[in-house]
């Protein structure tokens, strides 16, 4: 069973947003922690956008989406990834080793990204692109 692409795009944004809200209520970041969380999230935009644009040419994945795109990347997916790789690790694991966070992100993406069809069409070399994204954007 595949979900409606519009619903799937909403879920991809709303689930990380809900996790962020829950973490915010639990941790209540203030001052420097809040600044770090915001910076960690915003820092994800350039590499994630660039890598997702390159993904189609590199044969990793493509997006099957209409409307709400930034350089061909669905904005909801971009924002969801920014939260998953920025705010969530910063709030949930502020002192965890970045390599451990990268491994955790890889495992989560391995489980979730294949379920994002039909919005994300994975190609044969998508794991290579995924690992490169984690190394260049998350770490």
Phi and psi in radians as a Rosetta constraint file:
Dihedral C 1 N 2 CA 2 C 2 CIRCULARHARMONIC -1.885 0.35
Dihedral N 2 CA 2 C 2 N 3 CIRCULARHARMONIC 2.506 0.35
Dihedral C 2 N 3 CA 3 C 3 CIRCULARHARMONIC -1.422 0.35
Dihedral N 3 CA 3 C 3 N 4 CIRCULARHARMONIC 2.722 0.35
Dihedral C 3 N 4 CA 4 C 4 CIRCULARHARMONIC -1.027 0.35
Dihedral N 4 CA 4 C 4 N 5 CIRCULARHARMONIC 2.318 0.35
Dihedral C 4 N 5 CA 5 C 5 CIRCULARHARMONIC -0.994 0.35
Dihedral N 5 CA 5 C 5 N 6 CIRCULARHARMONIC -0.632 0.35
Dihedral C 5 N 6 CA 6 C 6 CIRCULARHARMONIC -1.156 0.35
Dihedral N 6 CA 6 C 6 N 7 CIRCULARHARMONIC -0.753 0.35
Dihedral C 6 N 7 CA 7 C 7 CIRCULARHARMONIC -1.126 0.35
Dihedral N 7 CA 7 C 7 N 8 CIRCULARHARMONIC -0.742 0.35
Dihedral C 7 N 8 CA 8 C 8 CIRCULARHARMONIC -1.080 0.35
Dihedral N 8 CA 8 C 8 N 9 CIRCULARHARMONIC -0.750 0.35
Dihedral C 8 N 9 CA 9 C 9 CIRCULARHARMONIC -1.095 0.35
Dihedral N 9 CA 9 C 9 N 10 CIRCULARHARMONIC -0.677 0.35
Dihedral C 9 N 10 CA 10 C 10 CIRCULARHARMONIC -1.151 0.35
Dihedral N 10 CA 10 C 10 N 11 CIRCULARHARMONIC -0.742 0.35
Dihedral C 10 N 11 CA 11 C 11 CIRCULARHARMONIC -1.086 0.35
Dihedral N 11 CA 11 C 11 N 12 CIRCULARHARMONIC -0.728 0.35
Dihedral C 11 N 12 CA 12 C 12 CIRCULARHARMONIC -1.080 0.35
Dihedral N 12 CA 12 C 12 N 13 CIRCULARHARMONIC -0.493 0.35
Dihedral C 12 N 13 CA 13 C 13 CIRCULARHARMONIC -1.562 0.35
Dihedral N 13 CA 13 C 13 N 14 CIRCULARHARMONIC -0.755 0.35
Dihedral C 13 N 14 CA 14 C 14 CIRCULARHARMONIC -1.273 0.35
Dihedral N 14 CA 14 C 14 N 15 CIRCULARHARMONIC -0.572 0.35
Dihedral C 14 N 15 CA 15 C 15 CIRCULARHARMONIC -1.137 0.35
Dihedral N 15 CA 15 C 15 N 16 CIRCULARHARMONIC -0.877 0.35
Dihedral C 15 N 16 CA 16 C 16 CIRCULARHARMONIC -1.086 0.35
Dihedral N 16 CA 16 C 16 N 17 CIRCULARHARMONIC -0.615 0.35
Dihedral C 16 N 17 CA 17 C 17 CIRCULARHARMONIC -1.114 0.35
Dihedral N 17 CA 17 C 17 N 18 CIRCULARHARMONIC -0.722 0.35
Dihedral C 17 N 18 CA 18 C 18 CIRCULARHARMONIC -1.144 0.35
Dihedral N 18 CA 18 C 18 N 19 CIRCULARHARMONIC -0.691 0.35
Dihedral C 18 N 19 CA 19 C 19 CIRCULARHARMONIC -1.090 0.35
Dihedral N 19 CA 19 C 19 N 20 CIRCULARHARMONIC -0.737 0.35
Dihedral C 19 N 20 CA 20 C 20 CIRCULARHARMONIC -1.068 0.35
Dihedral N 20 CA 20 C 20 N 21 CIRCULARHARMONIC -0.751 0.35
Dihedral C 20 N 21 CA 21 C 21 CIRCULARHARMONIC -1.097 0.35
Dihedral N 21 CA 21 C 21 N 22 CIRCULARHARMONIC -0.770 0.35
Dihedral C 21 N 22 CA 22 C 22 CIRCULARHARMONIC -1.078 0.35
Dihedral N 22 CA 22 C 22 N 23 CIRCULARHARMONIC -0.762 0.35
Dihedral C 22 N 23 CA 23 C 23 CIRCULARHARMONIC -1.136 0.35
Dihedral N 23 CA 23 C 23 N 24 CIRCULARHARMONIC -0.667 0.35
Dihedral C 23 N 24 CA 24 C 24 CIRCULARHARMONIC -1.064 0.35
Dihedral N 24 CA 24 C 24 N 25 CIRCULARHARMONIC -0.769 0.35
Dihedral C 24 N 25 CA 25 C 25 CIRCULARHARMONIC -1.169 0.35
Dihedral N 25 CA 25 C 25 N 26 CIRCULARHARMONIC -0.579 0.35
Dihedral C 25 N 26 CA 26 C 26 CIRCULARHARMONIC -1.382 0.35
Dihedral N 26 CA 26 C 26 N 27 CIRCULARHARMONIC -0.816 0.35
Dihedral C 26 N 27 CA 27 C 27 CIRCULARHARMONIC -1.614 0.35
Dihedral N 27 CA 27 C 27 N 28 CIRCULARHARMONIC -0.514 0.35
Dihedral C 27 N 28 CA 28 C 28 CIRCULARHARMONIC 0.844 0.35
Dihedral N 28 CA 28 C 28 N 29 CIRCULARHARMONIC 1.125 0.35
Dihedral C 28 N 29 CA 29 C 29 CIRCULARHARMONIC -1.114 0.35
Dihedral N 29 CA 29 C 29 N 30 CIRCULARHARMONIC 2.444 0.35
Dihedral C 29 N 30 CA 30 C 30 CIRCULARHARMONIC -2.302 0.35
Dihedral N 30 CA 30 C 30 N 31 CIRCULARHARMONIC 2.785 0.35
Dihedral C 30 N 31 CA 31 C 31 CIRCULARHARMONIC 0.857 0.35
Dihedral N 31 CA 31 C 31 N 32 CIRCULARHARMONIC -2.029 0.35
Dihedral C 31 N 32 CA 32 C 32 CIRCULARHARMONIC -1.104 0.35
Dihedral N 32 CA 32 C 32 N 33 CIRCULARHARMONIC -0.644 0.35
Dihedral C 32 N 33 CA 33 C 33 CIRCULARHARMONIC -1.116 0.35
Dihedral N 33 CA 33 C 33 N 34 CIRCULARHARMONIC -0.722 0.35
Dihedral C 33 N 34 CA 34 C 34 CIRCULARHARMONIC -1.124 0.35
Dihedral N 34 CA 34 C 34 N 35 CIRCULARHARMONIC -0.775 0.35
Dihedral C 34 N 35 CA 35 C 35 CIRCULARHARMONIC -1.072 0.35
Dihedral N 35 CA 35 C 35 N 36 CIRCULARHARMONIC -0.769 0.35
Dihedral C 35 N 36 CA 36 C 36 CIRCULARHARMONIC -1.092 0.35
Dihedral N 36 CA 36 C 36 N 37 CIRCULARHARMONIC -0.701 0.35
Dihedral C 36 N 37 CA 37 C 37 CIRCULARHARMONIC -1.118 0.35
Dihedral N 37 CA 37 C 37 N 38 CIRCULARHARMONIC -0.785 0.35
Dihedral C 37 N 38 CA 38 C 38 CIRCULARHARMONIC -1.130 0.35
Dihedral N 38 CA 38 C 38 N 39 CIRCULARHARMONIC -0.771 0.35
Dihedral C 38 N 39 CA 39 C 39 CIRCULARHARMONIC -1.103 0.35
Dihedral N 39 CA 39 C 39 N 40 CIRCULARHARMONIC -0.736 0.35
Dihedral C 39 N 40 CA 40 C 40 CIRCULARHARMONIC -1.059 0.35
Dihedral N 40 CA 40 C 40 N 41 CIRCULARHARMONIC -0.649 0.35
Dihedral C 40 N 41 CA 41 C 41 CIRCULARHARMONIC -1.270 0.35
Dihedral N 41 CA 41 C 41 N 42 CIRCULARHARMONIC -0.866 0.35
Dihedral C 41 N 42 CA 42 C 42 CIRCULARHARMONIC -1.155 0.35
Dihedral N 42 CA 42 C 42 N 43 CIRCULARHARMONIC -0.537 0.35
Dihedral C 42 N 43 CA 43 C 43 CIRCULARHARMONIC -1.106 0.35
Dihedral N 43 CA 43 C 43 N 44 CIRCULARHARMONIC -0.397 0.35
Dihedral C 43 N 44 CA 44 C 44 CIRCULARHARMONIC -1.313 0.35
Dihedral N 44 CA 44 C 44 N 45 CIRCULARHARMONIC -0.415 0.35
Dihedral C 44 N 45 CA 45 C 45 CIRCULARHARMONIC -1.018 0.35
Dihedral N 45 CA 45 C 45 N 46 CIRCULARHARMONIC -0.988 0.35
Dihedral C 45 N 46 CA 46 C 46 CIRCULARHARMONIC -1.040 0.35
Dihedral N 46 CA 46 C 46 N 47 CIRCULARHARMONIC -0.876 0.35
Dihedral C 46 N 47 CA 47 C 47 CIRCULARHARMONIC -1.193 0.35
Dihedral N 47 CA 47 C 47 N 48 CIRCULARHARMONIC -0.661 0.35
Dihedral C 47 N 48 CA 48 C 48 CIRCULARHARMONIC -1.155 0.35
Dihedral N 48 CA 48 C 48 N 49 CIRCULARHARMONIC -0.730 0.35
Dihedral C 48 N 49 CA 49 C 49 CIRCULARHARMONIC -1.121 0.35
Dihedral N 49 CA 49 C 49 N 50 CIRCULARHARMONIC -0.846 0.35
Dihedral C 49 N 50 CA 50 C 50 CIRCULARHARMONIC -1.063 0.35
Dihedral N 50 CA 50 C 50 N 51 CIRCULARHARMONIC -0.827 0.35
Dihedral C 50 N 51 CA 51 C 51 CIRCULARHARMONIC -1.149 0.35
Dihedral N 51 CA 51 C 51 N 52 CIRCULARHARMONIC -0.622 0.35
Dihedral C 51 N 52 CA 52 C 52 CIRCULARHARMONIC -1.275 0.35
Dihedral N 52 CA 52 C 52 N 53 CIRCULARHARMONIC -0.516 0.35
Dihedral C 52 N 53 CA 53 C 53 CIRCULARHARMONIC -1.219 0.35
Dihedral N 53 CA 53 C 53 N 54 CIRCULARHARMONIC -0.714 0.35
Dihedral C 53 N 54 CA 54 C 54 CIRCULARHARMONIC -1.223 0.35
Dihedral N 54 CA 54 C 54 N 55 CIRCULARHARMONIC -0.452 0.35
Dihedral C 54 N 55 CA 55 C 55 CIRCULARHARMONIC -0.947 0.35
Dihedral N 55 CA 55 C 55 N 56 CIRCULARHARMONIC -0.738 0.35
Dihedral C 55 N 56 CA 56 C 56 CIRCULARHARMONIC -1.136 0.35
Dihedral N 56 CA 56 C 56 N 57 CIRCULARHARMONIC -0.775 0.35
Dihedral C 56 N 57 CA 57 C 57 CIRCULARHARMONIC -1.175 0.35
Dihedral N 57 CA 57 C 57 N 58 CIRCULARHARMONIC -0.565 0.35
Dihedral C 57 N 58 CA 58 C 58 CIRCULARHARMONIC -1.439 0.35
Dihedral N 58 CA 58 C 58 N 59 CIRCULARHARMONIC -0.163 0.35
Dihedral C 58 N 59 CA 59 C 59 CIRCULARHARMONIC 1.415 0.35
Dihedral N 59 CA 59 C 59 N 60 CIRCULARHARMONIC 0.477 0.35
Dihedral C 59 N 60 CA 60 C 60 CIRCULARHARMONIC -1.592 0.35
Dihedral N 60 CA 60 C 60 N 61 CIRCULARHARMONIC -0.979 0.35
Dihedral C 60 N 61 CA 61 C 61 CIRCULARHARMONIC -2.806 0.35
Dihedral N 61 CA 61 C 61 N 62 CIRCULARHARMONIC 2.850 0.35
Dihedral C 61 N 62 CA 62 C 62 CIRCULARHARMONIC -2.318 0.35
Dihedral N 62 CA 62 C 62 N 63 CIRCULARHARMONIC 2.852 0.35
Dihedral C 62 N 63 CA 63 C 63 CIRCULARHARMONIC -1.921 0.35
Dihedral N 63 CA 63 C 63 N 64 CIRCULARHARMONIC 2.318 0.35
Dihedral C 63 N 64 CA 64 C 64 CIRCULARHARMONIC -1.891 0.35
Dihedral N 64 CA 64 C 64 N 65 CIRCULARHARMONIC 1.456 0.35
Dihedral C 64 N 65 CA 65 C 65 CIRCULARHARMONIC -2.532 0.35
Dihedral N 65 CA 65 C 65 N 66 CIRCULARHARMONIC 2.629 0.35
Dihedral C 65 N 66 CA 66 C 66 CIRCULARHARMONIC -2.163 0.35
Dihedral N 66 CA 66 C 66 N 67 CIRCULARHARMONIC 2.364 0.35
Dihedral C 66 N 67 CA 67 C 67 CIRCULARHARMONIC 1.279 0.35
Dihedral N 67 CA 67 C 67 N 68 CIRCULARHARMONIC 2.660 0.35
Dihedral C 67 N 68 CA 68 C 68 CIRCULARHARMONIC 1.128 0.35
Dihedral N 68 CA 68 C 68 N 69 CIRCULARHARMONIC 0.691 0.35
Dihedral C 68 N 69 CA 69 C 69 CIRCULARHARMONIC -1.952 0.35
Dihedral N 69 CA 69 C 69 N 70 CIRCULARHARMONIC 2.543 0.35
Dihedral C 69 N 70 CA 70 C 70 CIRCULARHARMONIC -2.107 0.35
Dihedral N 70 CA 70 C 70 N 71 CIRCULARHARMONIC 1.892 0.35
Dihedral C 70 N 71 CA 71 C 71 CIRCULARHARMONIC 0.943 0.35
Dihedral N 71 CA 71 C 71 N 72 CIRCULARHARMONIC 0.645 0.35
Dihedral C 71 N 72 CA 72 C 72 CIRCULARHARMONIC 1.536 0.35
Dihedral N 72 CA 72 C 72 N 73 CIRCULARHARMONIC -0.032 0.35
Dihedral C 72 N 73 CA 73 C 73 CIRCULARHARMONIC -1.805 0.35
Dihedral N 73 CA 73 C 73 N 74 CIRCULARHARMONIC 2.204 0.35
Dihedral C 73 N 74 CA 74 C 74 CIRCULARHARMONIC -1.035 0.35
Dihedral N 74 CA 74 C 74 N 75 CIRCULARHARMONIC 2.247 0.35
Dihedral C 74 N 75 CA 75 C 75 CIRCULARHARMONIC -1.066 0.35
Dihedral N 75 CA 75 C 75 N 76 CIRCULARHARMONIC -0.644 0.35
Dihedral C 75 N 76 CA 76 C 76 CIRCULARHARMONIC -1.097 0.35
Dihedral N 76 CA 76 C 76 N 77 CIRCULARHARMONIC -0.720 0.35
Dihedral C 76 N 77 CA 77 C 77 CIRCULARHARMONIC -1.156 0.35
Dihedral N 77 CA 77 C 77 N 78 CIRCULARHARMONIC -0.741 0.35
Dihedral C 77 N 78 CA 78 C 78 CIRCULARHARMONIC -1.069 0.35
Dihedral N 78 CA 78 C 78 N 79 CIRCULARHARMONIC -0.808 0.35
Dihedral C 78 N 79 CA 79 C 79 CIRCULARHARMONIC -1.161 0.35
Dihedral N 79 CA 79 C 79 N 80 CIRCULARHARMONIC -0.700 0.35
Dihedral C 79 N 80 CA 80 C 80 CIRCULARHARMONIC -1.078 0.35
Dihedral N 80 CA 80 C 80 N 81 CIRCULARHARMONIC -0.774 0.35
Dihedral C 80 N 81 CA 81 C 81 CIRCULARHARMONIC -1.127 0.35
Dihedral N 81 CA 81 C 81 N 82 CIRCULARHARMONIC -0.681 0.35
Dihedral C 81 N 82 CA 82 C 82 CIRCULARHARMONIC -1.033 0.35
Dihedral N 82 CA 82 C 82 N 83 CIRCULARHARMONIC -0.720 0.35
Dihedral C 82 N 83 CA 83 C 83 CIRCULARHARMONIC -1.220 0.35
Dihedral N 83 CA 83 C 83 N 84 CIRCULARHARMONIC -0.754 0.35
Dihedral C 83 N 84 CA 84 C 84 CIRCULARHARMONIC -1.111 0.35
Dihedral N 84 CA 84 C 84 N 85 CIRCULARHARMONIC -0.633 0.35
Dihedral C 84 N 85 CA 85 C 85 CIRCULARHARMONIC -1.783 0.35
Dihedral N 85 CA 85 C 85 N 86 CIRCULARHARMONIC -0.042 0.35
Dihedral C 85 N 86 CA 86 C 86 CIRCULARHARMONIC -2.077 0.35
Dihedral N 86 CA 86 C 86 N 87 CIRCULARHARMONIC -1.381 0.35
Dihedral C 86 N 87 CA 87 C 87 CIRCULARHARMONIC -1.141 0.35
Dihedral N 87 CA 87 C 87 N 88 CIRCULARHARMONIC -0.756 0.35
Dihedral C 87 N 88 CA 88 C 88 CIRCULARHARMONIC -1.116 0.35
Dihedral N 88 CA 88 C 88 N 89 CIRCULARHARMONIC -0.908 0.35
Dihedral C 88 N 89 CA 89 C 89 CIRCULARHARMONIC -1.098 0.35
Dihedral N 89 CA 89 C 89 N 90 CIRCULARHARMONIC -0.630 0.35
Dihedral C 89 N 90 CA 90 C 90 CIRCULARHARMONIC -1.108 0.35
Dihedral N 90 CA 90 C 90 N 91 CIRCULARHARMONIC -0.657 0.35
Dihedral C 90 N 91 CA 91 C 91 CIRCULARHARMONIC -1.474 0.35
Dihedral N 91 CA 91 C 91 N 92 CIRCULARHARMONIC -0.746 0.35
Dihedral C 91 N 92 CA 92 C 92 CIRCULARHARMONIC -1.349 0.35
Dihedral N 92 CA 92 C 92 N 93 CIRCULARHARMONIC -0.640 0.35
Dihedral C 92 N 93 CA 93 C 93 CIRCULARHARMONIC -2.338 0.35
Dihedral N 93 CA 93 C 93 N 94 CIRCULARHARMONIC 1.084 0.35
Dihedral C 93 N 94 CA 94 C 94 CIRCULARHARMONIC -1.105 0.35
Dihedral N 94 CA 94 C 94 N 95 CIRCULARHARMONIC -0.383 0.35
Dihedral C 94 N 95 CA 95 C 95 CIRCULARHARMONIC -2.013 0.35
Dihedral N 95 CA 95 C 95 N 96 CIRCULARHARMONIC 0.104 0.35
Dihedral C 95 N 96 CA 96 C 96 CIRCULARHARMONIC -1.332 0.35
Dihedral N 96 CA 96 C 96 N 97 CIRCULARHARMONIC 2.537 0.35
Dihedral C 96 N 97 CA 97 C 97 CIRCULARHARMONIC -0.995 0.35
Dihedral N 97 CA 97 C 97 N 98 CIRCULARHARMONIC 2.317 0.35
Dihedral C 97 N 98 CA 98 C 98 CIRCULARHARMONIC -1.011 0.35
Dihedral N 98 CA 98 C 98 N 99 CIRCULARHARMONIC -0.538 0.35
Dihedral C 98 N 99 CA 99 C 99 CIRCULARHARMONIC -1.145 0.35
Dihedral N 99 CA 99 C 99 N 100 CIRCULARHARMONIC -0.727 0.35
Dihedral C 99 N 100 CA 100 C 100 CIRCULARHARMONIC -1.109 0.35
Dihedral N 100 CA 100 C 100 N 101 CIRCULARHARMONIC -0.690 0.35
Dihedral C 100 N 101 CA 101 C 101 CIRCULARHARMONIC -1.116 0.35
Dihedral N 101 CA 101 C 101 N 102 CIRCULARHARMONIC -0.727 0.35
Dihedral C 101 N 102 CA 102 C 102 CIRCULARHARMONIC -1.087 0.35
Dihedral N 102 CA 102 C 102 N 103 CIRCULARHARMONIC -0.730 0.35
Dihedral C 102 N 103 CA 103 C 103 CIRCULARHARMONIC -1.128 0.35
Dihedral N 103 CA 103 C 103 N 104 CIRCULARHARMONIC -0.746 0.35
Dihedral C 103 N 104 CA 104 C 104 CIRCULARHARMONIC -1.084 0.35
Dihedral N 104 CA 104 C 104 N 105 CIRCULARHARMONIC -0.737 0.35
Dihedral C 104 N 105 CA 105 C 105 CIRCULARHARMONIC -1.117 0.35
Dihedral N 105 CA 105 C 105 N 106 CIRCULARHARMONIC -0.709 0.35
Dihedral C 105 N 106 CA 106 C 106 CIRCULARHARMONIC -1.073 0.35
Dihedral N 106 CA 106 C 106 N 107 CIRCULARHARMONIC -0.793 0.35
Dihedral C 106 N 107 CA 107 C 107 CIRCULARHARMONIC -1.107 0.35
Dihedral N 107 CA 107 C 107 N 108 CIRCULARHARMONIC -0.722 0.35
Dihedral C 107 N 108 CA 108 C 108 CIRCULARHARMONIC -1.116 0.35
Dihedral N 108 CA 108 C 108 N 109 CIRCULARHARMONIC -0.800 0.35
Dihedral C 108 N 109 CA 109 C 109 CIRCULARHARMONIC -1.128 0.35
Dihedral N 109 CA 109 C 109 N 110 CIRCULARHARMONIC -0.655 0.35
Dihedral C 109 N 110 CA 110 C 110 CIRCULARHARMONIC -1.061 0.35
Dihedral N 110 CA 110 C 110 N 111 CIRCULARHARMONIC -0.607 0.35
Dihedral C 110 N 111 CA 111 C 111 CIRCULARHARMONIC -1.407 0.35
Dihedral N 111 CA 111 C 111 N 112 CIRCULARHARMONIC -0.616 0.35
Dihedral C 111 N 112 CA 112 C 112 CIRCULARHARMONIC -1.676 0.35
Dihedral N 112 CA 112 C 112 N 113 CIRCULARHARMONIC -0.736 0.35
Dihedral C 112 N 113 CA 113 C 113 CIRCULARHARMONIC -1.024 0.35
Dihedral N 113 CA 113 C 113 N 114 CIRCULARHARMONIC -0.714 0.35
Dihedral C 113 N 114 CA 114 C 114 CIRCULARHARMONIC -1.066 0.35
Dihedral N 114 CA 114 C 114 N 115 CIRCULARHARMONIC -0.374 0.35
Dihedral C 114 N 115 CA 115 C 115 CIRCULARHARMONIC -1.418 0.35
Dihedral N 115 CA 115 C 115 N 116 CIRCULARHARMONIC -0.113 0.35
Dihedral C 115 N 116 CA 116 C 116 CIRCULARHARMONIC -1.538 0.35
Dihedral N 116 CA 116 C 116 N 117 CIRCULARHARMONIC 0.211 0.35
Dihedral C 116 N 117 CA 117 C 117 CIRCULARHARMONIC -1.262 0.35
Dihedral N 117 CA 117 C 117 N 118 CIRCULARHARMONIC 2.331 0.35
Dihedral C 117 N 118 CA 118 C 118 CIRCULARHARMONIC -1.737 0.35
Dihedral N 118 CA 118 C 118 N 119 CIRCULARHARMONIC 0.082 0.35
Dihedral C 118 N 119 CA 119 C 119 CIRCULARHARMONIC -1.280 0.35
Dihedral N 119 CA 119 C 119 N 120 CIRCULARHARMONIC -0.700 0.35
Dihedral C 119 N 120 CA 120 C 120 CIRCULARHARMONIC -1.957 0.35
Dihedral N 120 CA 120 C 120 N 121 CIRCULARHARMONIC 2.114 0.35
Dihedral C 120 N 121 CA 121 C 121 CIRCULARHARMONIC -1.781 0.35
Dihedral N 121 CA 121 C 121 N 122 CIRCULARHARMONIC 1.874 0.35
Dihedral C 121 N 122 CA 122 C 122 CIRCULARHARMONIC -1.394 0.35
Dihedral N 122 CA 122 C 122 N 123 CIRCULARHARMONIC 2.440 0.35
Dihedral C 122 N 123 CA 123 C 123 CIRCULARHARMONIC -1.856 0.35
Dihedral N 123 CA 123 C 123 N 124 CIRCULARHARMONIC 3.040 0.35
Dihedral C 123 N 124 CA 124 C 124 CIRCULARHARMONIC -1.004 0.35
Dihedral N 124 CA 124 C 124 N 125 CIRCULARHARMONIC -0.521 0.35
Dihedral C 124 N 125 CA 125 C 125 CIRCULARHARMONIC -1.810 0.35
Dihedral N 125 CA 125 C 125 N 126 CIRCULARHARMONIC 0.474 0.35
Dihedral C 125 N 126 CA 126 C 126 CIRCULARHARMONIC -1.165 0.35
Dihedral N 126 CA 126 C 126 N 127 CIRCULARHARMONIC -0.523 0.35
Dihedral C 126 N 127 CA 127 C 127 CIRCULARHARMONIC -1.128 0.35
Dihedral N 127 CA 127 C 127 N 128 CIRCULARHARMONIC -0.632 0.35
Dihedral C 127 N 128 CA 128 C 128 CIRCULARHARMONIC -1.069 0.35
Dihedral N 128 CA 128 C 128 N 129 CIRCULARHARMONIC -0.810 0.35
Dihedral C 128 N 129 CA 129 C 129 CIRCULARHARMONIC -1.111 0.35
Dihedral N 129 CA 129 C 129 N 130 CIRCULARHARMONIC -0.697 0.35
Dihedral C 129 N 130 CA 130 C 130 CIRCULARHARMONIC -1.069 0.35
Dihedral N 130 CA 130 C 130 N 131 CIRCULARHARMONIC -0.820 0.35
Dihedral C 130 N 131 CA 131 C 131 CIRCULARHARMONIC -1.132 0.35
Dihedral N 131 CA 131 C 131 N 132 CIRCULARHARMONIC -0.730 0.35
Dihedral C 131 N 132 CA 132 C 132 CIRCULARHARMONIC -1.099 0.35
Dihedral N 132 CA 132 C 132 N 133 CIRCULARHARMONIC -0.713 0.35
Dihedral C 132 N 133 CA 133 C 133 CIRCULARHARMONIC -1.073 0.35
Dihedral N 133 CA 133 C 133 N 134 CIRCULARHARMONIC -0.763 0.35
Dihedral C 133 N 134 CA 134 C 134 CIRCULARHARMONIC -1.118 0.35
Dihedral N 134 CA 134 C 134 N 135 CIRCULARHARMONIC -0.750 0.35
Dihedral C 134 N 135 CA 135 C 135 CIRCULARHARMONIC -1.168 0.35
Dihedral N 135 CA 135 C 135 N 136 CIRCULARHARMONIC -0.776 0.35
Dihedral C 135 N 136 CA 136 C 136 CIRCULARHARMONIC -1.447 0.35
Dihedral N 136 CA 136 C 136 N 137 CIRCULARHARMONIC -0.581 0.35
Dihedral C 136 N 137 CA 137 C 137 CIRCULARHARMONIC -1.715 0.35
Dihedral N 137 CA 137 C 137 N 138 CIRCULARHARMONIC -0.884 0.35
Dihedral C 137 N 138 CA 138 C 138 CIRCULARHARMONIC -1.370 0.35
Dihedral N 138 CA 138 C 138 N 139 CIRCULARHARMONIC -0.772 0.35
